[in-house]
């Protein structure tokens, strides 16, 4: 697999994982933006939507999103399942 293809695959994994966690918590982009603002991170709902849909965001923002979504444990089985699905 080429590096570009691998990056695209992992972008899809990030996108699906965050969307899955948002869905579990019934959080939309507006609410996510509000929660992030409460910890001092200002991201508009549209900016979050764009970053998440592209699967491109920094480690700091990813951790902040996981924090405000109250993700207590990363589900490695879910990540692996998303990764395998993205290979097809």
ABEGO torsion letter per residue (X at the ends): XBAAAAAAAAAAAAAAAAAAAAAAAGBBAAAAAAAAAAAGBBBBAAAAAAAAAAGBBBAAAAAAAAAAAGBABBBAAAAAAAAAAAAX
